[in-house]
Amino acid sequence: MKLYNHSFNIPKSLLPWISELESLGIKSEKLNELNDVYEVKNLVENIKQTLFQDFKTSYQRES
C-alpha cells in the first residue's frame, strides 16, 4: 500500500485511509471536506461495498 506523503497538514490517523482511497483509484489534491477519520473511513468502506456489489452483480449467474 502506497503511503500518502504530500506536504499537506494531514493528521497521521488519516494517512492509511487516504492511501486506501488512492489504491482504489481516487486521488484528490483538495482534502478540506475529508478532515475527519470517521468520514474518510466511511467513504472507503462505501466505495469498497459498491465495487463489491457491482462485481457480484456482474458475475452472478441467472437461475
TIMI-2910 file (N, C-alpha, C, CB; in pm, 1 decimal, decimal comma, always signed):
<rs>
+----------+----------+----------+----------+----------+----------+----------+----------+----------+----------+----------+----------+------+
!      n_x !      n_y !      n_z !     ca_x !     ca_y !     ca_z !      c_x !      c_y !      c_z !     cb_x !     cb_y !     cb_z ! resn !
+----------+----------+----------+----------+----------+----------+----------+----------+----------+----------+----------+----------+------+
!    +84,8 !   -116,9 !     +0,0 !     +0,0 !     +0,0 !     +0,0 !    +89,6 !   +123,6 !     +0,0 !    -96,6 !     -0,4 !   +122,1 !  Met !
!    +61,8 !   +215,1 !    -91,0 !   +139,9 !   +337,3 !   -101,7 !    +96,4 !   +435,4 !     +6,6 !   +124,5 !   +400,2 !   -242,0 !  Lys !
!   +190,8 !   +494,0 !    +75,6 !   +156,2 !   +591,5 !   +178,0 !   +147,8 !   +729,6 !   +118,0 !   +257,5 !   +589,4 !   +291,7 !  Leu !
!    +50,1 !   +804,8 !   +159,1 !    +27,6 !   +940,4 !   +114,5 !   +130,5 !  +1028,7 !   +181,6 !   -116,8 !   +987,6 !   +145,9 !  Tyr !
!   +211,5 !  +1098,2 !   +104,4 !   +317,9 !  +1175,6 !   +167,2 !   +330,3 !  +1316,2 !   +110,6 !   +448,5 !  +1103,9 !   +151,8 !  Asn !
!   +217,6 !  +1380,6 !    +80,2 !   +220,7 !  +1518,6 !    +37,9 !   +248,5 !  +1606,5 !   +158,7 !    +88,6 !  +1558,5 !    -30,7 !  His !
!   +282,4 !  +1730,0 !   +133,5 !   +318,2 !  +1819,5 !   +243,0 !   +197,3 !  +1890,6 !   +303,9 !   +417,5 !  +1921,8 !   +194,4 !  Ser !
!    +78,0 !  +1837,4 !   +283,3 !    -40,5 !  +1895,5 !   +343,8 !    -39,3 !  +1867,3 !   +493,8 !   -169,2 !  +1839,9 !   +278,0 !  Phe !
!   -119,7 !  +1941,9 !   +565,8 !   -132,0 !  +1919,3 !   +709,8 !   -237,2 !  +1812,6 !   +734,7 !   -168,2 !  +2050,6 !   +784,4 !  Asn !
!   -202,0 !  +1690,5 !   +706,9 !   -294,5 !  +1578,5 !   +722,3 !   -259,2 !  +1504,4 !   +850,4 !   -289,1 !  +1482,8 !   +598,7 !  Ile !
!   -358,4 !  +1481,9 !   +935,3 !   -330,4 !  +1404,8 !  +1057,1 !   -283,6 !  +1263,6 !  +1021,7 !   -456,1 !  +1398,3 !  +1147,4 !  Pro !
!   -191,9 !  +1212,2 !  +1100,1 !   -138,1 !  +1078,5 !  +1073,5 !   -246,6 !   +971,7 !  +1075,8 !    -30,4 !  +1044,2 !  +1175,2 !  Lys !
!   -352,9 !   +994,5 !  +1150,6 !   -460,4 !   +895,7 !  +1157,4 !   -535,4 !   +884,2 !  +1024,6 !   -557,8 !   +932,0 !  +1269,0 !  Ser !
!   -525,5 !   +984,8 !   +937,8 !   -591,5 !   +980,2 !   +807,3 !   -507,3 !   +914,0 !   +699,8 !   -627,1 !  +1118,9 !   +763,6 !  Leu !
!   -378,1 !   +909,6 !   +718,3 !   -288,1 !   +860,6 !   +613,5 !   -322,7 !   +721,5 !   +560,3 !   -148,4 !   +859,0 !   +665,6 !  Leu !
!   -349,2 !   +621,8 !   +644,2 !   -383,6 !   +490,2 !   +589,2 !   -511,2 !   +492,0 !   +505,5 !   -398,8 !   +390,3 !   +701,4 !  Pro !
!   -610,1 !   +570,4 !   +545,8 !   -736,4 !   +576,6 !   +472,7 !   -720,1 !   +649,2 !   +340,6 !   -843,0 !   +645,1 !   +556,5 !  Trp !
!   -640,6 !   +754,5 !   +339,9 !   -614,7 !   +826,6 !   +214,4 !   -536,4 !   +737,9 !   +119,6 !   -537,7 !   +958,5 !   +240,6 !  Ile !
!   -442,7 !   +661,2 !   +171,2 !   -368,5 !   +566,8 !    +88,7 !   -460,6 !   +461,0 !    +30,2 !   -257,9 !   +500,8 !   +169,8 !  Ser !
!   -556,1 !   +416,0 !   +109,6 !   -651,0 !   +316,6 !    +58,9 !   -739,8 !   +376,1 !    -50,4 !   -737,6 !   +262,2 !   +173,6 !  Glu !
!   -780,2 !   +502,7 !    -34,7 !   -855,3 !   +569,1 !   -140,3 !   -774,2 !   +573,4 !   -269,3 !   -894,5 !   +710,9 !    -97,2 !  Leu !
!   -645,7 !   +606,6 !   -257,2 !   -559,2 !   +610,0 !   -375,3 !   -548,4 !   +471,9 !   -438,6 !   -419,6 !   +662,2 !   -338,3 !  Glu !
!   -543,8 !   +367,7 !   -357,6 !   -534,4 !   +232,7 !   -413,3 !   -662,7 !   +193,2 !   -486,4 !   -504,3 !   +131,7 !   -302,4 !  Ser !
!   -773,3 !   +259,5 !   -454,4 !   -900,0 !   +236,3 !   -523,1 !   -914,0 !   +326,9 !   -645,2 !  -1017,2 !   +258,7 !   -427,3 !  Leu !
!   -810,7 !   +407,5 !   -671,2 !   -811,0 !   +494,8 !   -787,9 !   -868,5 !   +632,7 !   -763,0 !   -886,4 !   +430,7 !   -896,8 !  Gly !
!   -879,2 !   +671,6 !   -636,9 !   -936,3 !   +801,9 !   -603,1 !   -827,8 !   +887,1 !   -539,9 !  -1058,5 !   +787,4 !   -507,3 !  Ile !
!   -796,1 !   +997,4 !   -606,9 !   -693,0 !  +1086,9 !   -556,6 !   -745,4 !  +1229,2 !   -566,2 !   -559,4 !  +1070,4 !   -635,5 !  Lys !
!   -725,6 !  +1306,1 !   -463,6 !   -771,6 !  +1443,8 !   -461,7 !   -664,7 !  +1531,6 !   -400,1 !   -904,1 !  +1456,9 !   -384,5 !  Ser !
!   -640,1 !  +1643,3 !   -464,3 !   -545,7 !  +1739,8 !   -408,0 !   -611,8 !  +1821,9 !   -297,6 !   -491,6 !  +1832,7 !   -518,2 !  Glu !
!   -743,8 !  +1830,8 !   -302,3 !   -818,1 !  +1906,9 !   -202,2 !   -882,2 !  +1810,6 !   -103,8 !   -925,4 !  +1997,0 !   -268,5 !  Lys !
!   -842,0 !  +1819,8 !    +19,2 !   -895,1 !  +1729,9 !   +121,1 !   -969,4 !  +1806,8 !   +230,1 !   -782,2 !  +1647,7 !   +182,8 !  Leu !
!  -1015,0 !  +1929,1 !   +199,2 !  -1078,4 !  +2010,4 !   +301,8 !  -1201,5 !  +1944,0 !   +361,8 !  -1115,9 !  +2144,0 !   +244,9 !  Asn !
!  -1278,4 !  +1871,4 !   +280,1 !  -1400,7 !  +1811,7 !   +332,2 !  -1377,3 !  +1674,3 !   +393,3 !  -1503,4 !  +1801,4 !   +222,6 !  Glu !
!  -1257,1 !  +1622,6 !   +379,6 !  -1224,5 !  +1492,1 !   +437,5 !  -1131,9 !  +1512,1 !   +556,5 !  -1158,7 !  +1398,5 !   +331,8 !  Leu !
!  -1179,7 !  +1582,3 !   +654,4 !  -1093,7 !  +1616,3 !   +766,6 !  -1123,5 !  +1533,9 !   +891,3 !  -1107,5 !  +1762,1 !   +798,3 !  Asn !
!  -1205,0 !  +1434,8 !   +877,4 !  -1244,2 !  +1353,7 !   +991,2 !  -1217,0 !  +1207,0 !   +957,6 !  -1394,3 !  +1376,6 !  +1027,6 !  Asp !
!  -1150,7 !  +1137,3 !  +1045,3 !  -1117,8 !   +996,6 !  +1022,0 !  -1244,6 !   +915,7 !   +997,9 !  -1039,3 !   +938,5 !  +1141,4 !  Val !
!  -1348,6 !   +945,0 !  +1071,5 !  -1475,2 !   +873,7 !  +1057,6 !  -1531,9 !   +890,4 !   +916,2 !  -1576,6 !   +924,0 !  +1162,0 !  Tyr !
!  -1528,6 !  +1013,6 !   +863,0 !  -1579,4 !  +1040,3 !   +727,8 !  -1498,8 !   +965,4 !   +622,9 !  -1576,5 !  +1190,6 !   +698,2 !  Glu !
!  -1367,9 !   +968,7 !   +635,4 !  -1281,5 !   +902,9 !   +536,4 !  -1299,4 !   +751,9 !   +543,4 !  -1132,8 !   +940,3 !   +559,4 !  Val !
!  -1305,6 !   +697,5 !   +663,3 !  -1325,5 !   +553,5 !   +679,1 !  -1457,7 !   +511,3 !   +615,4 !  -1322,6 !   +514,1 !   +828,4 !  Lys !
!  -1564,3 !   +586,3 !   +639,1 !  -1694,4 !   +554,1 !   +580,5 !  -1690,3 !   +565,9 !   +428,5 !  -1802,9 !   +646,0 !   +637,5 !  Asn !
!  -1621,8 !   +665,3 !   +376,8 !  -1608,9 !   +680,7 !   +233,0 !  -1540,4 !   +558,5 !   +172,3 !  -1530,7 !   +808,2 !   +199,5 !  Leu !
!  -1429,9 !   +516,1 !   +231,6 !  -1356,9 !   +399,1 !   +182,2 !  -1445,0 !   +275,1 !   +187,3 !  -1228,8 !   +376,5 !   +264,2 !  Val !
!  -1511,8 !   +253,6 !   +298,1 !  -1597,5 !   +135,3 !   +312,2 !  -1714,0 !   +137,2 !   +213,5 !  -1651,1 !   +126,0 !   +454,9 !  Glu !
!  -1774,0 !   +253,8 !   +191,2 !  -1884,4 !   +264,0 !    +96,0 !  -1838,1 !   +236,4 !    -46,4 !  -1948,4 !   +402,1 !   +103,9 !  Asn !
!  -1723,5 !   +287,0 !    -83,1 !  -1669,1 !   +262,0 !   -217,0 !  -1639,5 !   +114,0 !   -234,2 !  -1541,3 !   +345,4 !   -241,1 !  Ile !
!  -1579,2 !    +51,9 !   -134,6 !  -1547,8 !    -91,2 !   -143,4 !  -1675,9 !   -174,1 !   -154,2 !  -1465,5 !   -136,1 !    -20,5 !  Lys !
!  -1779,2 !   -139,9 !    -77,5 !  -1905,6 !   -213,1 !    -84,1 !  -1971,6 !   -197,1 !   -221,2 !  -2000,8 !   -164,7 !    +26,2 !  Gln !
!  -1965,5 !    -76,2 !   -276,5 !  -2022,9 !    -51,9 !   -408,9 !  -1950,0 !   -133,5 !   -515,3 !  -2016,9 !    +97,9 !   -443,6 !  Thr !
!  -1817,5 !   -133,4 !   -509,3 !  -1738,9 !   -211,7 !   -604,8 !  -1769,0 !   -360,7 !   -591,1 !  -1588,8 !   -186,0 !   -584,4 !  Leu !
!  -1781,4 !   -408,7 !   -467,9 !  -1811,8 !   -549,3 !   -443,9 !  -1949,6 !   -585,1 !   -498,7 !  -1804,4 !   -580,9 !   -294,2 !  Phe !
!  -2048,8 !   -499,3 !   -473,7 !  -2183,9 !   -526,2 !   -522,8 !  -2187,5 !   -525,2 !   -675,7 !  -2282,8 !   -422,7 !   -466,8 !  Gln !
!  -2114,6 !   -432,1 !   -737,5 !  -2107,6 !   -428,5 !   -883,8 !  -2043,2 !   -555,1 !   -938,1 !  -2029,2 !   -305,4 !   -931,0 !  Asp !
!  -1936,1 !   -598,3 !   -874,2 !  -1867,2 !   -720,4 !   -915,4 !  -1960,5 !   -840,4 !   -901,0 !  -1738,5 !   -741,4 !   -832,1 !  Phe !
!  -2026,5 !   -848,5 !   -786,7 !  -2116,4 !   -960,5 !   -757,8 !  -2231,4 !   -964,0 !   -859,3 !  -2172,1 !   -949,7 !   -613,3 !  Lys !
!  -2288,4 !   -849,7 !   -889,9 !  -2397,6 !   -840,8 !   -985,9 !  -2351,4 !   -878,4 !  -1126,2 !  -2456,3 !   -700,3 !   -986,2 !  Thr !
!  -2232,8 !   -835,9 !  -1162,8 !  -2180,6 !   -862,5 !  -1297,1 !  -2154,2 !  -1009,8 !  -1322,1 !  -2053,6 !   -784,8 !  -1319,2 !  Ser !
!  -2113,3 !  -1082,5 !  -1219,4 !  -2073,2 !  -1222,0 !  -1237,4 !  -2173,2 !  -1322,0 !  -1179,7 !  -1939,1 !  -1244,2 !  -1174,2 !  Tyr !
!  -2288,2 !  -1273,8 !  -1138,3 !  -2389,9 !  -1361,5 !  -1082,8 !  -2460,9 !  -1433,3 !  -1197,9 !  -2491,3 !  -1281,3 !   -995,2 !  Gln !
!  -2474,2 !  -1562,0 !  -1185,0 !  -2543,9 !  -1640,8 !  -1287,2 !  -2693,2 !  -1630,3 !  -1265,7 !  -2499,2 !  -1788,8 !  -1284,1 !  Arg !
!  -2763,4 !  -1623,0 !  -1378,4 !  -2909,2 !  -1621,6 !  -1368,7 !  -2959,6 !  -1763,2 !  -1351,2 !  -2972,9 !  -1556,2 !  -1493,3 !  Glu !
!  -3057,9 !  -1780,9 !  -1264,4 !  -3112,8 !  -1915,1 !  -1238,1 !  -3219,3 !  -1950,3 !  -1336,1 !  -3168,3 !  -1924,7 !  -1098,2 !  Ser !
+----------+----------+----------+----------+----------+----------+----------+----------+----------+----------+----------+----------+------+
</rs>
